[in-house]
Amino acid sequence: MTRTKEQLIIENDELKSRLVETEEALAAIRGGEVDAIIVPGRKGEQVYSISSAETPYRTFIEEMDEGAVTLSEEGLVIYCNQRFAEMVKEPIERVIGSYFKHFIVPIDRPKFDKLLTRKAQNINNVLTISLINSLYLKLSFHILPAYLQGDNCILVATDVTEIKREEKKLRELSLLLEQKLEVIQQLRMQLIEKKIDTDVDIKKLKSANTKLVHELAKHKRIAAELKLKLKQK
């Protein structure tokens, strides 16, 4: 079909406009102004990360002191960094593909399940749990944006085992101090009771001594009177 001059001019303008947009996008990518691009496709829009932006972040995640985990909505570990594998003391290839709650002590699993189901409410939360290997982790739970696999979530795990141990020591020390304080209070009451008993005994002794003094004076007086009568005879 033969196109008219006007149609060719319009098509040329559209191509120029698209070319300008493409050049601007490429300039932004080269300048590091974007981390990813969204491309429409048959299955909807797809997100493609820019490797130059992704690599530093991935390196940071792998090298940081906290554990990083991506979970499915069922709690399946889709990704974790090496630090988290070290926390649960399992090879990373065994951690990925496992259910997160299998690493948690049974008593804490309901709390974790409850936190996981709350993601439907768009709530970010923090939870402290104990692992089956006796470590304590503080989990910071975050929901991924819709355009980044919104059904999944990420957890940042911080080892708080030493803090928990110190808290336990403080609780034990506090209990010990309370027990010692109770013993001291009991001893104090016993001393007070003994002092009261001693005061009573002292009063009794003083009263008895007073009576003895009176009796002694009485006997001296009687003896003096008898001596006087004997002299008169």
C-alpha positions as CSV (number, residue, x, y, z in Angstrom):
1,M,0.0,0.0,0.0
2,T,1.4,3.3,-1.0
3,R,1.7,5.8,1.9
4,T,1.1,9.5,1.4
5,K,3.6,12.2,2.0
6,E,1.7,13.3,5.1
7,Q,1.7,9.7,6.5
8,L,5.4,9.4,6.0
9,I,6.0,12.8,7.7
10,I,3.9,11.7,10.7
11,E,5.7,8.3,10.9
12,N,9.0,10.0,10.7
13,D,8.1,12.4,13.6
14,E,7.0,9.4,15.7
15,L,10.2,7.6,14.9
16,K,12.2,10.7,15.9
17,S,10.3,11.0,19.1
18,R,10.9,7.3,20.0
19,L,14.6,7.7,19.1
20,V,14.9,10.7,21.5
21,E,13.2,8.7,24.3
22,T,15.5,5.7,23.6
23,E,18.6,7.9,23.7
24,E,17.4,9.5,26.9
25,A,16.8,6.1,28.5
26,L,20.2,4.9,27.4
27,A,21.8,8.0,28.7
28,A,20.1,7.5,32.1
29,I,21.2,3.9,32.2
30,R,24.8,4.8,31.3
31,G,24.8,7.5,33.9
32,G,23.6,5.1,36.6
33,E,20.4,7.1,37.2
34,V,18.2,4.0,37.0
35,D,18.6,0.5,38.7
36,A,16.1,-1.3,36.5
37,I,13.8,-1.0,33.5
38,I,10.3,-2.2,33.0
39,V,9.6,-3.8,29.6
40,P,6.1,-4.7,28.4
41,G,5.7,-8.2,27.1
42,R,3.1,-10.9,26.4
43,K,3.0,-11.9,30.1
44,G,2.7,-8.3,31.2
45,E,5.4,-5.9,32.4
46,Q,8.7,-7.4,33.4
47,V,11.5,-5.9,35.5
48,Y,15.0,-6.1,34.3
49,S,17.8,-5.2,36.7
50,I,20.7,-3.2,35.4
51,S,23.8,-5.3,36.2
52,S,26.0,-2.3,37.0
53,A,23.5,-1.3,39.7
54,E,22.6,-4.8,40.8
55,T,26.2,-6.0,41.4
56,P,27.1,-3.6,44.2
57,Y,23.8,-4.3,46.0
58,R,24.3,-8.1,45.7
59,T,27.9,-7.7,46.9
60,F,26.6,-5.7,49.9
61,I,24.0,-8.3,50.7
62,E,26.5,-11.1,50.6
63,E,29.1,-9.4,52.7
64,M,26.9,-7.8,55.4
65,D,26.8,-9.2,59.0
66,E,23.1,-9.8,59.0
67,G,21.3,-12.7,57.4
68,A,19.2,-11.9,54.3
69,V,16.4,-14.2,53.2
70,T,13.7,-14.0,50.5
71,L,10.6,-16.0,51.4
72,S,7.6,-17.1,49.4
73,E,4.2,-16.5,50.8
74,E,4.3,-20.1,52.2
75,G,7.5,-19.4,54.0
76,L,9.8,-21.2,51.6
77,V,13.4,-19.9,51.4
78,I,13.9,-18.7,47.8
79,Y,17.2,-17.0,48.5
80,C,19.5,-16.4,51.4
81,N,23.0,-15.0,51.8
82,Q,26.0,-16.9,53.2
83,R,25.7,-15.2,56.5
84,F,22.2,-16.7,57.1
85,A,23.4,-20.1,56.2
86,E,26.1,-19.7,58.8
87,M,23.5,-18.7,61.4
88,V,21.5,-21.9,60.9
89,K,24.7,-23.9,60.5
90,E,23.6,-25.5,57.2
91,P,25.1,-25.4,53.7
92,I,23.5,-22.7,51.6
93,E,22.3,-25.2,49.0
94,R,20.3,-27.0,51.7
95,V,18.8,-23.8,53.2
96,I,17.5,-22.6,49.8
97,G,14.4,-24.6,49.1
98,S,13.7,-25.3,52.8
99,Y,10.9,-24.0,54.9
100,F,12.1,-21.2,57.2
101,K,10.2,-22.4,60.2
102,H,12.1,-25.8,60.2
103,F,15.0,-23.8,61.6
104,I,12.9,-22.4,64.5
105,V,12.2,-24.1,67.8
106,P,8.6,-25.5,67.8
107,I,7.4,-23.1,70.5
108,D,8.2,-20.0,68.4
109,R,6.8,-21.4,65.1
110,P,3.2,-20.1,65.7
111,K,4.6,-16.6,66.2
112,F,6.5,-16.8,63.0
113,D,3.4,-18.1,61.1
114,K,1.3,-15.3,62.4
115,L,3.9,-12.7,61.3
116,L,4.1,-14.3,57.9
117,T,0.3,-14.2,57.4
118,R,0.1,-10.6,58.4
119,K,1.8,-9.5,55.1
120,A,-1.6,-9.3,53.6
121,Q,-2.2,-6.3,55.8
122,N,0.9,-4.6,54.4
123,I,2.5,-4.5,57.9
124,N,6.2,-4.6,58.5
125,N,7.1,-6.2,61.8
126,V,10.0,-7.4,64.0
127,L,10.1,-10.7,65.8
128,T,12.7,-12.4,68.1
129,I,12.8,-16.2,67.7
130,S,15.0,-19.0,68.9
131,L,16.6,-21.4,66.4
132,I,16.9,-25.2,67.0
133,N,20.7,-24.7,67.3
134,S,20.1,-22.4,70.3
135,L,20.8,-19.1,68.5
136,Y,18.5,-16.2,68.9
137,L,17.6,-14.1,65.9
138,K,15.8,-10.8,65.6
139,L,13.8,-10.9,62.3
140,S,12.9,-7.7,60.5
141,F,10.1,-8.6,58.1
142,H,9.5,-6.5,54.9
143,I,7.0,-6.9,52.0
144,L,8.4,-6.6,48.5
145,P,6.8,-4.0,46.2
146,A,4.2,-5.4,43.7
147,Y,6.6,-5.0,40.8
148,L,9.3,-7.0,42.6
149,Q,7.5,-10.3,43.1
150,G,4.9,-8.9,45.5
151,D,3.8,-12.3,46.8
152,N,7.3,-12.7,48.3
153,C,8.9,-11.0,51.3
154,I,12.3,-10.4,52.7
155,L,13.7,-11.0,56.2
156,V,16.8,-9.4,57.7
157,A,18.0,-11.6,60.5
158,T,20.3,-10.2,63.2
159,D,22.1,-12.5,65.7
160,V,21.0,-11.4,69.2
161,T,22.2,-14.5,71.1
162,E,24.8,-12.6,73.2
163,I,22.2,-10.0,74.1
164,K,19.7,-12.7,75.1
165,R,22.4,-14.4,77.2
166,E,23.2,-11.1,79.0
167,E,19.5,-10.6,79.6
168,K,19.3,-14.1,81.1
169,K,22.3,-13.4,83.3
170,L,20.7,-10.1,84.5
171,R,17.4,-11.9,85.3
172,E,19.3,-14.5,87.3
173,L,21.3,-11.8,89.1
174,S,18.1,-9.9,89.8
175,L,16.5,-13.0,91.2
176,L,19.5,-13.8,93.3
177,L,19.6,-10.2,94.7
178,E,15.9,-10.4,95.5
179,Q,16.5,-13.7,97.4
180,K,19.4,-12.2,99.3
181,L,17.4,-9.1,100.1
182,E,14.6,-11.3,101.5
183,V,17.2,-13.2,103.7
184,I,18.6,-9.8,104.9
185,Q,15.1,-8.6,105.8
186,Q,14.4,-11.9,107.7
187,L,17.7,-11.4,109.6
188,R,16.8,-7.8,110.4
189,M,13.5,-8.9,111.8
190,Q,15.2,-11.6,113.9
191,L,17.6,-9.0,115.2
192,I,14.8,-6.6,116.0
193,E,13.0,-9.4,117.8
194,K,16.1,-10.3,119.7
195,K,16.6,-6.7,120.7
196,I,13.1,-6.5,122.0
197,D,13.7,-9.7,124.0
198,T,16.9,-8.3,125.3
199,D,15.3,-5.1,126.3
200,V,12.6,-7.0,128.2
201,D,15.3,-9.1,129.9
202,I,17.2,-5.9,130.9
203,K,14.0,-4.4,132.3
204,K,13.4,-7.6,134.3
205,L,16.9,-7.6,135.6
206,K,16.7,-3.9,136.6
207,S,13.4,-4.6,138.4
208,A,14.9,-7.6,140.2
209,N,18.0,-5.6,141.2
210,T,15.8,-2.8,142.5
211,K,13.9,-5.3,144.6
212,L,17.1,-6.8,145.9
213,V,18.4,-3.3,146.8
214,H,15.2,-2.6,148.7
215,E,15.4,-6.0,150.4
216,L,19.0,-5.5,151.3
217,A,18.3,-2.0,152.8
218,K,15.4,-3.5,154.7
219,H,17.6,-6.2,156.2
220,K,20.3,-3.7,157.1
221,R,17.8,-1.6,158.8
222,I,16.4,-4.6,160.8
223,A,19.9,-5.7,161.7
224,A,20.8,-2.2,162.9
225,E,17.6,-2.1,165.1
226,L,18.5,-5.5,166.6
227,K,22.0,-4.4,167.4
228,L,20.6,-1.3,169.1
229,K,18.2,-3.4,171.2
230,L,20.9,-5.7,172.2
231,K,23.1,-2.9,173.4
232,Q,20.2,-1.4,175.4
233,K,19.8,-4.8,177.2
